[in-house]
Amino acid sequence: MSIDKSLRRKNTLSRTRSVMTRAERIEALQKDDKWTDGRSPFGLPKVRVMKVVLKKAKKEKTEEAAPAKKGKK
């Protein structure tokens, strides 16, 4: 049984993945100079996945408050 389109989560791939593909792991090993040519692509060592944390921009506090309404009519 499949899930209806309206019930699916919209941001399923927007979160950080905890697993890298084999090609991504090889690229990471090459960047760290831990990859030798001719090595078997199977049984690769673990590669740490760095999570990118973006800080939210702070809202600027305005000195001027909105003018207060004077009495109701």
N, C-alpha and C positions, 0 to 999 in steps of 0.2 A: 504494500500500500504506500503510495507516495504522499508527500505533504503538499498542500495547496500553496500556490504562489503567494497568496495574500498572507499566509502564516509564516513564510520564510523570513529569516532575519536579514535585514538589509546590509549589515556590516560584517558579514561572515569572514571576509578576508582582510579586513582593515586592521585586525589585531596582529600582534607580533607572533610569528611562527616560532615554534620551539624546535623544529626539525629542519635540517638543510638537505637539499638534494645532493646526490653524489657529485654532480658537476660543481655545485656551490662549495662543497667541502674541498674539492681539489683546488679550486680557485683560491680559497682561503689558505690552504697549505702552501700554494705557490707564493702568495704574498708574504708569508712568514718564512720563506726559504726552507720549508720542511718537505718539499716534494722533489723527488728525483725522477728524471725521465726514465721510462721503461719499467716503472713500478706498477704493480697490479692495482687496478682501481677497486678491488674488493678487499674488505677487511681494513678499511681506512681508520686511522685514529680519530677519537672524538674531537670535534671542533666546537669551541664555545660560541654560542650565539649571543651577540651583544644586543640588548634591548635598547632601542632609541626612545628616550623620554623627552617629550616636548613640553616645555613649561608654558602654561597659559599666560598670555599677556595680561599684566595688571591693568585694571580699569583706573583711569585717571580720575581722581576725586576733584569735582568742580567746587570751587570756592563759593560760587554764586548758587544759591538755592532757588528753586522755582518760586516765583512770587505767590504768596499765600492769598487765598480768596477771602474777601471781606464779606462776612455775613450773607445769609441767604435771603432772597426776596420772596 
